[in-house]
Amino acid sequence: MVSALKTAWASAGYTGKNLAFLCSVSHPLNTDYGDGGTKETMLAGYRTAANTWASSVDNVTVVDLSQVYTAAQMTSNGYYDGVASAEAHLTQAGYYAFGQEIVSKILASR
């Protein structure tokens, strides 16, 4: 996908230095609901793979959402939408908080 977008960008006459990609793997999952943490362990592996991949591709940055909020903080702030088994979705406040933190980190890195 990144290659296709870079090609389209260049075909439109734009310079590559003005194109950047930001991606992430899912927010941390609460591991207290009986799966032994296997989902969060799987996501940790995906986060590592995403960071490795991004280090090999120009203009790609990965935001590790597990470094923004922990599962415990998300639970305490009420960011999971519903019961733990439905934690793939966040409340509006949860999505807003992550978005705000991500934008703050982008602006701080300028």
Secondary structure in CASP SS format (residue, H / E / C, confidence):
PFRMAT SS
TARGET T0000
AUTHOR 0000-0000-0000
METHOD secondary structure of the structure
MODEL  1
M C 1.00
V H 1.00
S H 1.00
A H 1.00
L H 1.00
K H 1.00
T H 1.00
A H 1.00
W H 1.00
A H 1.00
S H 1.00
A C 1.00
G C 1.00
Y C 1.00
T C 1.00
G H 1.00
K H 1.00
N H 1.00
L C 1.00
A C 1.00
F E 1.00
L E 1.00
C E 1.00
S E 1.00
V C 1.00
S C 1.00
H C 1.00
P C 1.00
L C 1.00
N C 1.00
T C 1.00
D C 1.00
Y C 1.00
G C 1.00
D C 1.00
G C 1.00
G C 1.00
T H 1.00
K H 1.00
E H 1.00
T H 1.00
M H 1.00
L H 1.00
A H 1.00
G H 1.00
Y H 1.00
R H 1.00
T H 1.00
A H 1.00
A H 1.00
N H 1.00
T H 1.00
W H 1.00
A H 1.00
S C 1.00
S C 1.00
V C 1.00
D C 1.00
N C 1.00
V E 1.00
T E 1.00
V E 1.00
V E 1.00
D C 1.00
L H 1.00
S H 1.00
Q H 1.00
V C 1.00
Y C 1.00
T C 1.00
A H 1.00
A H 1.00
Q H 1.00
M H 1.00
T H 1.00
S H 1.00
N H 1.00
G C 1.00
Y C 1.00
Y E 1.00
D C 1.00
G C 1.00
V C 1.00
A H 1.00
S H 1.00
A H 1.00
E C 1.00
A C 1.00
H C 1.00
L E 1.00
T C 1.00
Q H 1.00
A H 1.00
G H 1.00
Y H 1.00
Y H 1.00
A H 1.00
F H 1.00
G H 1.00
Q H 1.00
E H 1.00
I H 1.00
V H 1.00
S H 1.00
K H 1.00
I H 1.00
L H 1.00
A H 1.00
S C 1.00
R C 1.00
END
